[in-house]
Amino acid sequence: MQSTLSTKGRIAFIDALRGLAIVLMALDHVRDFFGPTTFNPVDLNATTPLWFLTRYITHFCAPVFVFLAGVGAALYGQTVSRGILARFLVTRGIWLVFLECTWVSLSWGVLLGGTVMLQVIWALGVAMVALAGLVYLPRWAVAITALFCIAGHNAFDGVLAADWGNLGWLWSMLHDKGRFALGPVKFFILYPVLPWVGVMAAGYLAAPHLQGDAQLRNRRLWATGFALLALMAALRWSNIYGDPHPWSEQSRGALFSAMSFINFEKYPPSLLYLCMTLGLGAWVMAVLARWPESRYRWLLVYGKVSMFFYLVHLPLIHIGAALWTISRYGLEGAQAFRNDTPPADYTPSLALVDGVWLLYLLGLYFACRWYGGVKSRRPNGLLRYL
């Protein structure tokens, strides 16, 4: 049975994929707060396969989320004029950047340390503003822009923000993550925007191909996924281009060598990172598109109000982790965690992470279902920005 347009013009399998991305993202954030480690989970010299996998599967969230934002923009553009679409993208993009600099940074706790973190919501907002200009261009020009941003940005891996002198902050925003200050405010850019603009533009271009004949759409999704993964494998095997960190055989065995092969740079997302995540994302979308809506209705609850989920889940996870830490290790122990020096008797537990993640998903399910009902009754108000 093929998925069809759900109520009020939304495409059900797209909302389901967005819901899956947001659910996996919550796992990553629960791991950050309830399972902090003294090592990077993708550091092959220190990690374990399970910690690596827990972090790795969440890599798919940001590319899918940004790509589907481009799809959503194109679908909205089918119902309004180009000018209305562009204005909406600009206002929503600026709103998202504002949220990143205020609510989101405060939810992470970094504002308390005097630094604004520019992460995925910032990149999403800037990419929307960029897309507002791209919608006035012919499709071939948008395609060239997307190709350059996604496939060409790794050619500039050797260019550092320090090479730009006083304009280093601009290159940090575009490609080389880093820190800068504007007056008394300090910023840390974790998500340089150049490749994310390409991902959103690709989603904008893909939207018409996700409509119409179901069999043709699914063939395109499977073929696109295969092409992206084949390109990733060929480039990775050769270590010629596409990621700043070449893979190598690992002394810890074949499994760790395989982990090295798929361990790509996320900040900014390399070409190989995007081939892997968007390629598999295309396959997941093809599967969801063939399923009846009843199989993934629970994902729709999250996917239809994904921004609401994002803005609510971060402070809830942070507060919950703080209370759990204080109850177990006291105020001094909580401060030790903030200083990245956990108590000597602390051992990170993936079982705890998974259990807490499921509890949060259960609670947020009911919150998202309530908010989804409110939003559906006011589709053209300010709530559409959330």
Number of C-alpha atoms within 10 A of each C-alpha: 8 13 18 19 12 12 9 8 10 15 18 24 30 22 24 25 26 26 26 23 25 26 23 19 20 22 21 22 20 26 24 16 20 24 21 19 20 13 11 14 20 20 14 18 13 11 17 13 14 11 19 19 15 19 20 17 15 19 22 22 24 24 25 25 23 27 26 23 21 27 23 19 23 20 18 17 18 11 10 10 10 15 13 13 19 22 14 19 22 20 15 20 25 18 17 24 20 15 17 24 20 14 16 26 21 20 20 18 19 14 19 11 9 14 20 24 24 22 21 23 23 26 27 29 26 25 26 29 20 21 25 23 14 18 21 13 12 9 14 10 13 21 18 14 18 24 17 15 20 25 19 17 20 22 12 10 14 10 13 16 21 14 11 13 10 9 11 18 22 14 21 24 23 21 25 26 21 19 19 17 12 8 6 8 11 15 19 19 25 22 27 26 30 25 30 28 27 28 29 28 33 23 22 27 20 16 17 14 14 20 14 10 9 17 13 12 17 20 12 17 24 18 15 18 24 18 14 20 20 15 18 22 17 13 16 20 14 10 16 11 20 27 23 17 15 16 19 14 14 15 9 10 9 11 12 20 17 14 21 19 18 17 20 25 16 17 17 23 26 24 26 29 23 29 26 24 21 22 25 21 22 22 19 17 22 22 16 20 26 16 16 15 20 8 10 18 16 15 22 23 24 30 26 24 23 23 17 18 24 18 16 17 20 22 18 14 23 19 16 16 19 20 15 14 19 14 12 12 18 14 14 13 19 22 17 14 19 12 9 12 14 20 14 7 6 15 12 15 14 15 10 13 21 16 11 19 21 15 11 18 18 11 11 18 17 13 16 22 17 12 18 20 12 12 18 14 11 12 11 10 9 9 15 13 14 16
